[in-house]
Amino acid sequence: MIAKLTGTVDSVGDESAVIDVNGVGYLVHCSTRTLGRLPPQGGVASLLVETQVREDRIQLFGFADAAERDWLRMLSTVQGVGARTGLAILSTLSPDELVAAIAHGDKGPLTRAAGVGPKLAQRIVSELKDRVQAPVAATLPANVAGDGGLYSTAADYAQFARMLLNGGRAGSTRLLSERTVRSMFQNHTGRVVVPLQRSTNQSLSKDFPFGAGEDNWGLGFELAQPKARKANTRASGSGTWAGIFNTHFWIDPKNEVGVIVMMQTLPFYDDAAMQVLGGVEEIVYRNLK
């Protein structure tokens, strides 16, 4: 049995790659996630391998990490899920997303994979639910990352908010011009408003944001533009943004307020998190002097 291959990448297709090991080319079927992590043609690659032997053929399935390999093995225990279907699922969902979906009994994300209908998705959830542990938000890596590997603390956010409220100055150092800061909080989309973003994985995120249909965009911020002003809430034109683990902040230049709320919970925008966020906002503005 072949358990691992290390060689040069000869070619990469839509569903497989050929790995040249000492002049012998091995055809290895992979998820799109693993294929995307392979180096360019001629580069050295190392893949964990699951070997399947049938009467008429031997097939190799390759993985960039053990998590994907172990998930293929687990998925293959479900009736109706072969290796090809398992790879289709792993091409659609990361191992962390699979854990979250199955642990929460959510078959929806699985149906996005080619060849997986509602009945098969439900069977996968039902048969594997007792074999996975629900993810802990504090340790689950982000599935949507635009941070380039950067991490920030509440104190970092506070310095950022204070700099913008100070017209671009951080202490005695000017980081942004006042004109740039004003531009960041101006509407740059006219009548185009922020649309409601429908979630495709309710175990990770609910529909968002709550300003959908009203807010518009500044430079880097969603700008609050409520049609009906509510008591004890941020002023129109406040800039806001959020992260997948319910890390929210807003900067309200009119009231000279910057607020950071870091919850580290999933799913994003669920009712409990929004109640906490709304409660913090109400307390802040109720106590402004």
C-alpha positions in Angstrom: 0.0 0.0 0.0 1.2 3.5 -0.8 0.8 5.9 2.1 2.8 8.9 1.0 4.3 10.2 -2.2 7.1 12.8 -2.6 8.2 13.9 -6.0 8.0 16.6 -8.6 4.7 17.9 -10.0 4.4 16.7 -13.6 0.9 18.0 -14.3 -2.2 19.2 -12.6 -5.8 18.7 -13.9 -9.2 19.6 -12.6 -9.5 16.6 -10.2 -6.0 15.0 -10.2 -2.3 15.5 -10.5 0.6 13.5 -11.7 3.5 13.2 -9.3 6.8 12.1 -10.8 8.8 9.9 -8.3 12.1 8.9 -9.8 10.8 8.8 -13.3 7.5 7.0 -12.5 4.3 9.1 -12.8 1.6 8.5 -10.2 -1.9 9.7 -11.0 -3.3 11.0 -7.7 -6.9 12.1 -7.3 -7.2 15.2 -5.1 -9.7 17.7 -3.8 -9.5 21.2 -5.3 -8.2 22.4 -1.9 -5.2 20.1 -2.1 -4.6 20.8 -5.8 -4.5 24.5 -5.0 -1.7 23.9 -2.5 0.5 22.1 -4.9 3.6 24.0 -6.2 3.9 24.9 -9.9 5.0 22.3 -12.4 8.4 21.0 -11.6 8.2 21.9 -7.9 8.5 19.3 -5.2 5.3 18.1 -3.6 4.6 15.7 -0.7 1.1 14.1 -0.5 -0.4 11.7 2.0 -2.1 8.9 0.1 -5.0 6.7 0.5 -4.7 3.6 -1.8 -7.9 1.9 -2.9 -7.6 -1.5 -4.6 -10.4 -2.8 -6.7 -10.6 -5.9 -9.0 -10.2 -3.8 -12.1 -8.0 -0.9 -10.9 -5.9 0.6 -8.2 -6.6 4.3 -7.4 -4.5 6.8 -5.4 -6.2 9.7 -3.5 -3.9 12.4 -2.3 -4.1 14.9 0.6 -2.2 17.9 1.6 -2.8 17.1 5.3 -4.0 14.4 7.6 -7.3 16.1 8.3 -8.5 15.7 4.7 -7.3 12.1 4.6 -9.1 11.2 7.8 -12.3 12.9 6.6 -12.3 10.9 3.4 -12.0 7.7 5.4 -14.9 8.8 7.6 -17.1 9.9 4.8 -16.5 6.6 3.0 -18.1 4.7 5.8 -21.5 6.3 4.9 -23.5 4.3 2.4 -23.6 6.0 -1.0 -20.4 8.0 -0.4 -17.5 6.8 -2.5 -14.0 8.3 -2.7 -15.0 10.5 -5.6 -18.0 11.9 -3.7 -15.9 12.3 -0.6 -13.4 14.4 -2.6 -16.2 16.5 -4.0 -17.3 17.2 -0.5 -13.8 18.1 0.6 -13.5 20.4 -2.5 -16.5 22.3 -1.2 -16.0 22.2 2.6 -12.9 22.4 4.6 -12.5 19.8 7.5 -13.4 22.6 10.0 -16.5 23.4 8.0 -17.5 19.8 7.9 -17.1 19.4 11.6 -19.3 22.5 12.2 -22.0 21.5 9.7 -22.3 17.9 11.0 -22.0 18.8 14.7 -24.9 21.3 14.3 -27.0 18.9 12.2 -26.9 21.3 9.2 -27.1 19.3 5.9 -27.3 22.5 3.7 -23.6 23.0 3.2 -23.1 19.4 2.2 -25.6 19.7 -0.7 -23.3 22.3 -2.3 -21.0 19.4 -3.2 -21.4 17.8 -6.7 -23.3 14.6 -6.4 -24.7 15.2 -2.9 -28.5 15.6 -2.8 -30.6 16.4 0.3 -31.1 12.7 1.2 -27.5 11.8 1.0 -26.5 14.9 2.9 -29.0 14.0 5.7 -27.6 10.5 5.9 -24.1 11.8 6.2 -25.1 14.2 9.1 -27.2 11.5 10.8 -24.5 8.8 10.6 -21.5 11.0 11.5 -23.0 13.4 14.1 -22.0 11.2 17.0 -18.5 10.9 15.7 -17.6 14.6 15.6 -17.2 17.2 18.4 -18.8 20.6 18.0 -16.1 23.2 17.3 -15.0 25.6 20.0 -15.0 29.1 18.6 -11.9 30.2 20.4 -9.8 27.4 18.7 -11.5 27.0 15.4 -9.5 28.7 12.6 -11.3 31.3 10.5 -12.8 29.9 7.3 -13.1 33.3 5.7 -9.8 35.2 6.0 -8.9 38.5 4.6 -6.4 39.3 7.3 -3.2 38.1 5.6 -2.3 36.3 8.8 -2.5 39.4 11.0 -4.1 39.3 14.4 -5.2 42.2 16.5 -6.2 42.7 20.1 -8.9 45.0 21.6 -6.2 47.4 22.5 -5.0 47.5 18.8 -8.5 48.3 17.7 -8.9 51.0 20.3 -5.7 52.7 19.1 -7.0 52.6 15.6 -10.4 54.1 16.6 -8.7 56.7 18.7 -6.5 57.7 15.7 -9.5 58.2 13.5 -11.4 60.2 16.2 -8.3 62.3 16.5 -8.4 63.3 12.8 -5.6 60.9 11.8 -3.2 61.4 14.7 -1.8 58.7 17.0 -0.4 60.7 19.8 2.0 63.2 18.3 2.3 61.2 15.0 0.1 62.0 12.1 -0.8 58.7 10.2 -3.6 60.0 8.0 -4.5 63.5 6.8 -7.7 65.0 8.1 -9.0 65.0 4.6 -8.5 61.3 4.3 -10.2 60.6 7.6 -13.2 62.7 6.5 -13.4 60.9 3.2 -13.4 57.5 5.0 -16.7 58.5 6.7 -18.4 59.9 3.6 -20.8 58.0 1.4 -19.0 56.8 -1.7 -21.8 54.7 -3.2 -24.6 57.2 -3.6 -27.9 55.4 -3.6 -26.3 52.0 -3.6 -27.0 50.4 -0.3 -25.5 47.4 1.5 -27.5 44.3 0.4 -28.5 41.5 2.7 -25.9 38.7 2.5 -27.5 35.3 2.6 -25.6 32.7 4.5 -24.8 29.4 2.7 -23.7 27.8 6.0 -26.0 28.6 8.9 -23.7 26.8 11.4 -21.0 29.4 10.7 -22.9 32.5 9.9 -26.5 33.8 9.9 -27.7 36.3 7.3 -26.1 39.8 7.7 -25.8 42.7 8.3 -28.5 44.4 10.3 -28.0 47.6 8.3 -28.9 45.9 5.0 -31.1 48.0 2.8 -30.2 51.2 4.6 -26.4 51.5 5.1 -24.0 52.5 2.4 -20.2 52.5 2.0 -17.4 54.9 3.0 -13.7 54.0 2.4 -13.2 50.8 4.3 -16.4 51.0 6.4 -20.0 50.3 6.3 -21.7 53.6 7.1 -24.8 53.5 9.4 -27.7 55.3 7.7 -30.8 54.2 9.6 -34.1 55.3 8.1 -35.6 55.7 11.5 -33.4 57.1 14.3 -33.6 55.0 17.5 -32.7 56.1 20.9 -29.3 55.2 22.4 -27.8 54.1 19.1 -24.8 55.2 17.0 -25.2 58.3 14.9 -25.8 58.3 11.2 -22.5 58.2 9.3 -20.8 56.0 12.0 -18.3 53.6 10.4 -18.5 49.9 11.3 -17.1 46.5 10.4 -17.1 43.0 11.9 -15.2 39.7 11.8 -16.4 36.1 11.4 -16.1 35.3 15.2 -18.4 38.2 16.1 -15.7 40.7 16.5 -17.5 44.0 16.0 -16.4 47.6 16.1 -17.8 51.0 15.2 -16.5 54.6 15.2 -18.9 57.4 15.7 -17.3 60.7 14.9 -20.3 62.8 15.7 -20.4 61.6 19.3 -16.6 61.0 19.5 -17.1 57.4 20.4 -15.3 54.3 19.4 -16.5 50.9 20.5 -14.9 47.4 20.2 -16.9 44.2 21.1 -14.9 41.0 20.8 -17.0 37.8 21.5 -15.1 35.0 19.8 -18.3 32.9 19.2 -20.0 31.2 16.3 -22.2 31.5 14.4 -21.5 35.0 13.1 -24.5 37.3 13.6 -26.6 34.8 15.6 -29.4 36.2 17.8 -27.4 35.9 21.1 -24.4 37.8 19.7 -26.6 40.5 18.2 -28.4 40.9 21.6 -25.0 41.4 23.3 -23.9 43.9 20.6 -27.2 45.8 20.9 -27.0 45.8 24.7 -23.5 47.2 24.7 -24.5 49.9 22.2 -27.5 50.9 24.3 -25.5 51.1 27.5 -22.7 53.3 25.8 -25.1 55.9 24.4 -27.4 55.9 27.4 -24.5 56.9 29.6 -23.0 59.5 27.3 -22.6 62.9 29.0 
